Amino acid sequence: MIYELREYVAAPGAADRLHRRFADATLDLFARHGLEPLGFWHVREDPGRIIYLLGFADEETRARSWASFLEDEEWHRVKRDSEAEGPVLTELFSRVLVAPDYVADGG
């Protein structure tokens, strides 16, 4: 099992638009493409900083799910519409996490 930890930093004044994009469309698109968040948070003091964790059986599954999502025409429309007033993100961090040999499946 591998995990992907992603963090999004909203552009100034765009936190609400970023949250709406996830709530209204992105999470449904994730489900369609096999991207299931295991946890989803925002930083208490900074709601424009969204962090979530995804789990995958292996790297091939991860790559296939993201490729399918990024090719989805509905995703392109959602992204374009949500950015009509300007960018919603200033930064996006993605880290693939794997468990060390001495810990079974990360804990």
C-alpha positions in Angstrom: 0.0 0.0 0.0 1.2 3.5 -0.8 -0.2 6.8 0.3 -0.2 10.2 -1.3 -0.3 13.3 0.9 -1.4 16.4 -0.9 -1.5 20.0 0.3 -3.2 22.9 -1.5 -2.6 26.6 -0.7 -5.4 28.8 -1.8 -4.6 32.1 -3.7 -5.3 35.2 -1.6 -9.1 35.6 -1.3 -9.8 32.3 -3.1 -10.2 29.9 -0.1 -13.9 29.8 -0.4 -13.8 29.0 -4.2 -11.3 26.2 -3.6 -13.4 24.7 -0.9 -16.5 25.0 -3.1 -14.7 23.3 -6.0 -13.9 20.3 -3.8 -17.4 20.2 -2.2 -19.4 20.7 -5.4 -17.4 18.7 -8.0 -13.9 17.5 -7.3 -14.7 14.9 -4.7 -17.3 13.3 -7.0 -14.8 13.3 -9.8 -12.3 11.7 -7.4 -14.7 8.9 -6.7 -15.3 8.4 -10.4 -11.6 7.9 -11.0 -10.7 5.8 -7.9 -9.2 8.6 -5.9 -10.6 8.0 -2.4 -9.5 10.4 0.4 -8.7 8.6 3.6 -8.7 11.9 5.4 -9.4 15.5 4.4 -8.5 18.5 6.5 -7.8 22.2 6.5 -5.5 24.0 8.9 -7.5 25.6 11.7 -5.7 28.9 11.5 -5.6 28.9 7.7 -8.7 27.5 6.0 -7.0 28.2 2.7 -4.5 25.4 3.4 -6.2 22.1 2.5 -4.5 18.7 3.2 -5.8 15.3 2.2 -4.5 11.7 2.2 -5.2 9.2 -0.6 -4.4 5.4 -0.5 -3.5 3.2 -3.4 -2.7 -0.5 -3.8 0.4 0.3 -5.8 2.1 3.0 -7.9 0.5 1.7 -11.1 -3.0 2.2 -9.6 -2.0 5.7 -8.4 -0.7 6.7 -11.8 -3.7 5.3 -13.7 -6.2 7.0 -11.4 -4.5 10.4 -11.7 -4.1 10.1 -15.4 -7.8 9.3 -15.8 -8.8 12.2 -13.6 -6.6 14.7 -15.4 -8.0 13.6 -18.8 -11.6 14.0 -17.7 -13.4 16.7 -19.7 -15.7 17.5 -16.7 -12.6 18.2 -14.6 -11.3 20.6 -17.2 -14.6 22.4 -17.2 -14.8 22.5 -13.4 -11.2 23.9 -13.2 -11.9 26.5 -15.9 -15.1 27.7 -14.3 -13.6 27.8 -10.8 -10.8 30.0 -12.1 -12.9 32.4 -14.0 -12.2 35.1 -11.4 -8.5 34.2 -11.2 -6.4 31.3 -9.9 -7.6 29.4 -6.8 -4.1 28.0 -5.9 -0.7 29.4 -5.3 1.0 26.1 -4.3 0.3 22.4 -4.5 2.5 19.9 -2.7 2.3 16.1 -3.3 4.3 13.5 -1.4 4.1 9.7 -2.0 4.5 7.9 1.3 5.6 4.3 1.8 6.0 2.4 5.0 9.5 1.4 6.1 10.3 -2.3 6.3 10.1 -2.3 10.1 6.5 -1.1 10.2 3.6 -3.1 8.7 1.7 -0.9 6.2 2.5 2.4 7.9 1.4 1.7 11.4 
